Amino acid sequence: MLIGTGNKALSIHLSTDIAMKDSLFQDTFEEARKQKGIGQMNDQDDPIVMVLRHKDVRKCAFNWKGFKSEAKPGRIVVPSEVNIRDTRQIPFEIDPPNHTAYRKVLESWFKRPLQEEYKNSLSAIISELLDEQLKQEATEVISELSLPLQSKALTLLLNTSMEEAETWISWGVHVFRSEATALDKDKANILYDYIEKEIDRAIEKPGKDLYSVLLNTELEGRKLSREEVKGILVLTFAGGRDTVINFLTNSLSYFAEKPKMLDWLRKDPSIIGKATEELVRYFSPLTHIGRVSTSDTAVCGHEVKSDSRISLCWASANRDETVFENPNEVILDRKVNPHVAFGFSHHKCLGATHARQIMKEFLRILPRKVSKIEILEAEENIEEWGDFKRKVGFEKLNVKLYSQQG
Amino acid sequence: MAVINFITQEGEKISVEGTSGSIMELATSVGIAGLDGDCGGVCSCATCHVYVNETYRKIVGEAEKIEKEMLEFDELAKENSRLSCQIEISEKLDGIELIVARE
């Protein structure tokens, strides 16, 4: 057992032959959600009231006037990034009415994943990666499958050369975190420097990529500034990285231990849409996100002071027993599933269309190519949020993939 | 079979024939503007919000609890709002007019 301290994620190494529960993601918030409806944690001396119930989470997310996103850049992220960045992530850290204007100019680009050509390119990336790993004796899922898949898929969203993915893969899973620390300014600067260079390149030689498109985008009669372009790109890089990686990796662990579910997807691909939503609910790759209270108020009967932080705990809301029947079970064809894994209301995830296409294509191709997944070694990634310890994914997941043909 | 009439925020009227499935599925299959159905119909995203014309409100019926709660947090919601993923196509809906809530 390896246990970290401080902000660093806690790692617990479980031998699969003892546990055989690598795909189990327990609901650590259950008792607090039922008893009090809130949790509390400190984060770099900027405490947070964690909102745990589904209805309260949605209510606070909807109430952007009472709980703002447009605070100091980095403050609504947990852990706070105020000490490692000044760039405002757009539109994530902007509130209406400006937020609405940004969303309006960005949405058509971020809906491109619905196009047939985009889906076909995504399908080719996934197929190639799985074919490559099916030839191997063992696969470390994060470094050899999920991270390359996420990075290569991102070239489609940015409409850049596939070669760029190699640079992003070399950065590792997190863009603001390193092995040594949960918040790493030097590592964040690698991303910022990269984006600055790409913006320079796009100014000098405009193309059809997102950098060039943003530099040429007009908002209320003026061009987006360099800082705005940077803010949109930082969000695009950071928002969908470990979240997508965790979804893919966790899904593989699930199908490894539930082979009948893989058979089901193979026999009835019509459930893929529902299965995607259910797995994203169950895994909730982003645990929570913050807001800053604009007045002295109360959440779930708990006092919240003006200019203090709350967090909208998507992971807890997605297991709320008053909303979801058998919330701790994966029901692949769950018909009504009002989950909040992609956020809720104005700030619902801008990259959700891209993420959903990756997930759906992955669930479509995986059962066609893979007959069985065997877990060889698993090292869990456990986040610590105050007294809550939550498994969000894996530090390492070694598997053997068996081909559908042989 | 039923003819479903969609009216977009641009004022364009698009008539589509459907036999089964949800109104949202029918709309996304022909690409009605403003009706995205991001979550595929599990009542998680409200991107398939429509207004039902008065004549058909009783036929379409009331929203269930989960759908009502979803609409409660949609600033575009009105009395005649429904999420089209929760409306099944049937012959009774032939001729219905649905105004798409979003652009």
Chai-1 contact restraints between the chains, C-beta under 6 A:
chainA,res_idxA,chainB,res_idxB,connection_type,confidence,min_distance_angstrom,max_distance_angstrom,comment,restraint_id
A,R58,B,F73,contact,1.0,0.0,6.0,A-B,restraint_1
A,F62,B,F73,contact,1.0,0.0,6.0,A-B,restraint_2
A,G273,B,G40,contact,1.0,0.0,6.0,A-B,restraint_3
A,E277,B,C39,contact,1.0,0.0,6.0,A-B,restraint_4
A,E277,B,V42,contact,1.0,0.0,6.0,A-B,restraint_5
A,V336,B,C43,contact,1.0,0.0,6.0,A-B,restraint_6
A,V336,B,I66,contact,1.0,0.0,6.0,A-B,restraint_7
A,N337,B,V42,contact,1.0,0.0,6.0,A-B,restraint_8
A,N337,B,S44,contact,1.0,0.0,6.0,A-B,restraint_9
A,P338,B,C43,contact,1.0,0.0,6.0,A-B,restraint_10
A,P338,B,S44,contact,1.0,0.0,6.0,A-B,restraint_11
A,P338,B,I66,contact,1.0,0.0,6.0,A-B,restraint_12
A,H339,B,S44,contact,1.0,0.0,6.0,A-B,restraint_13
